[in-house]
């Protein structure tokens, strides 16, 4: 896009173009998570080209979590050395290869390798997406753009289940993989982020990129100069071993407190069934409905509720406080899960007549609504706000490890849990775990909406950070300068 062309396009639309590349990738991530729900169902049918054991099925659904770890380990180094744009581009290659391998798979081993490639790409993007979106967007649009991550997950899950219902699993896999082609194109059309270029000392490239994203507004010009000045390295910077630097970092409350909070946030994200439900929607809903509703219809019911709620959450997250939305989602999820479990127990003991065997479906859909409204979007919004700039890569990597490990543990154990204690017992376990995480977060999580990075860091340091609006902006600018100098 030439300078004359992009000057005729508003900065918001240019930011939207860049963010859309990441959004398309995250739609693919949602499809990756949900695809086992239709893949395994088709492979169980008589005459299937592939035959899987229950152990194969659980590994196909859960191996994404292990592969995520490798991607998350690589992501911080790639983001720092290669930049945001090239990292986003390269992360598309393993996912494209994974879907291509899945479409041509001849046995369980090929399916497992394809899912591993998908998981590796997802891990890289899980760390890159919030950073890229935050640096692509202006402060006034950042919250809305970060909220699109949750919307992308829900959209991808819906797409995977629709394609899987209408198409043979090989064709459905190719259709799902096509979103990564569009993501790669959109990312390629956008320039590198200005903060990364400034951090590498590429001043002129940074100016061009900043003007591409933000135009020539006077306030934007001031922000550009602050960004460039903040990257000037001071003389006489103290040097030491990397291990000593890490030891100093982990002792700082502005690092370990946000990291602990994000650990709980991502444990909550997974233990709420965020990845279990898409992976095992058909058998789970068949049990919940008592066989009274066609399994594919119930699956699409879940997807529609999740999609509509994800659209609603994009608005709610920007209108209400982060804590309000999160704990609203937690309360709805816990109550709905317990009511569902009680109804399932009553039905099993014969207290609900055959004409009303479907009643547990109602609280189950309310549970899908609650977790999608609060538990799905808030962790990703908080991840983009809670870490000081200096520690964002390291903190995101550590907390992302918990996301990956819990992904594997929860999805891998779900079939065993459904078999041993049933859907009702599993829902009770999830409800208790959600409540425990919610209690910890109630006392640990501060409200971040409308606060500057300076105020958030002051909160974790335990010092007073309530300052006037003008002072707040100056404080944040000085903090950014200090953070970059520390790097």
Secondary structure, DSSP 8 states (H G I E B T S, - for coil): --HHHHTTS-HHHHHHHHHHHHHHHHHHHHHHHHHHHHHHHHHTSTT-SS---HHHHHHHHHHHHHHHHHHHHHHHHHHHHT-HHHHHHHHHHHHHHHHHHHHT--SHHHHHHHHHHHHHHHHHHHHHHHHHHHHHS-HHHHHHHHHHHHHHHHHHHHHHHHHHHHS-HHHHHHHHHHHHHHHHHHHHHS---HHHHHHTT-HHHHHHHHHHHHTT-HHHHHHHHHHHHHT---TT-----HHHHHHHHHT-HHHHHHHHHHHHHHHHHHHTTTTHHHHTHHHHHHHHHTTSS-HHHHHHHHHHHHHHHHHHHHHHHHHS-HHHHHHHHHHHHHHHHHHHHHHHHHHHTT-S-GGGGGGHHHHHHHHHHHIIIIIHHHHHHHHTTSS-GGGHHHHHHHHHHHHHHHHHHHHHHHHHHHHHHHHHHHHHHHHHHHHHHHHHHHHH----TT--HHHHHHHHHTS-----HHHHHHHHHHHHHHHHHH-
